[in-house]
Amino acid sequence: MFGKLFTLRLAFIFFIYILLVGHSPWGQYHAYRQQHLLIMSTREDAPTYPFSKILIEVINQALPEASARPARARTFKRVQSLISTGQIPLVLLSKKNARAFINGTGPFRKFGKTKSFVIYNFGDLILLSEINFPNRHAWQLTKVFMDPISESLNAKSPLKTRQVTDIHKGTLMALNGESIPQLEQ
């Protein structure tokens, strides 16, 4: 009924379809990123990954529903790409690299400026959020870091160390004693 040429074309089209669509993990990545609060660090900023794992433990103890997980990028380029496109909500960087990230200087010179907000400071490390990070989530994280239990993290209010960039609105609300904001739709 069908000729060899038709069958061969159909098999070729099916093979190309499988290569292009069948092996793409995009759906799984998207679902994973929605289920977990991911905190990005990078190999190129050495102290960030070990500290992100400690931060994750504290967050998960106080907010188990956040299901926080560390995420590690190989390069600064990947960090900038994931944050600027909203694929990863939070990034932990050293102060020097956080300034460079925001201003588009140093290792981020090739990629330009990246708008982000400070959530909290931890000694020489700064937790930044992407611009669409919900106020409610920033408020909740800030409350966790304000808790005396977080003293071991060397957590410092961004109001006391206003050195890097704009502070997230949800963080400011928590620091000013305002009630938890509603989740934006």
Residue pairs with C-beta under 8 A, 6 or more apart in sequence:
33 87
33 88
35 67
36 66
36 67
36 68
36 69
37 59
37 66
37 67
37 68
37 69
37 89
37 90
37 137
38 68
38 69
38 70
38 71
38 88
38 89
38 90
39 52
39 55
39 56
39 68
39 69
39 70
39 71
39 90
39 91
39 92
39 127
40 52
40 71
40 72
40 73
40 79
40 82
40 83
40 88
40 90
40 91
40 92
41 48
41 49
41 51
41 52
41 70
41 71
41 72
41 73
41 91
41 92
41 93
42 48
42 49
42 72
42 73
42 74
42 75
42 76
42 78
42 79
42 93
43 49
43 72
43 73
43 74
43 75
44 74
44 75
44 76
44 107
45 76
45 93
45 94
45 97
47 94
47 124
47 125
48 92
48 93
48 94
48 125
49 70
49 72
51 92
51 122
51 125
52 70
52 72
52 92
53 70
54 153
55 68
55 92
55 122
55 127
55 153
56 68
56 69
56 70
58 144
58 145
58 149
58 150
58 153
59 66
59 68
59 141
59 144
60 66
60 67
60 68
61 149
62 144
62 147
62 149
63 140
63 141
63 144
66 140
71 88
73 79
73 82
76 97
76 101
76 107
76 108
76 111
77 110
77 111
79 91
79 93
79 101
80 101
80 108
80 111
80 114
81 87
81 111
82 88
83 91
83 114
83 116
83 128
83 130
84 111
84 114
84 130
86 130
86 131
86 132
88 130
89 129
89 130
89 133
89 137
90 119
90 127
90 128
90 129
90 130
90 133
91 101
91 116
91 127
91 128
91 129
91 130
92 125
92 126
92 127
92 128
93 101
93 125
93 126
93 128
94 124
94 125
94 126
95 124
95 125
95 126
95 163
95 164
96 106
97 106
97 107
97 108
98 126
98 128
98 164
98 165
99 105
99 106
99 164
99 165
100 106
100 107
100 108
100 109
101 108
101 114
101 116
101 128
102 113
102 114
102 115
102 116
102 128
102 164
102 165
103 113
104 111
104 112
104 113
104 114
108 114
115 131
116 128
116 129
116 130
116 131
116 165
117 128
117 129
117 131
117 133
117 138
117 165
117 166
117 167
117 168
117 169
117 171
118 126
118 127
118 128
118 129
118 158
118 164
118 165
118 166
118 167
118 168
118 171
119 127
119 128
119 129
119 133
119 138
119 141
119 142
119 145
119 158
119 168
119 171
120 126
120 127
120 141
120 142
120 145
120 155
120 156
120 157
120 158
120 171
121 127
121 155
121 156
121 157
121 158
121 161
122 153
122 154
122 155
122 156
123 154
123 156
126 164
127 141
128 164
128 165
129 138
129 168
133 168
133 170
134 170
134 183
134 184
135 168
135 169
135 170
135 173
135 181
135 184
136 170
136 180
136 181
136 182
136 183
136 184
137 170
138 168
138 169
138 170
138 171
138 174
139 170
139 171
139 173
139 174
139 180
139 181
140 174
140 180
141 171
142 170
142 171
142 174
142 175
143 174
144 150
145 153
145 155
146 155
146 157
146 174
146 175
157 175
158 167
158 171
158 175
159 167
159 175
167 175
170 181
173 181
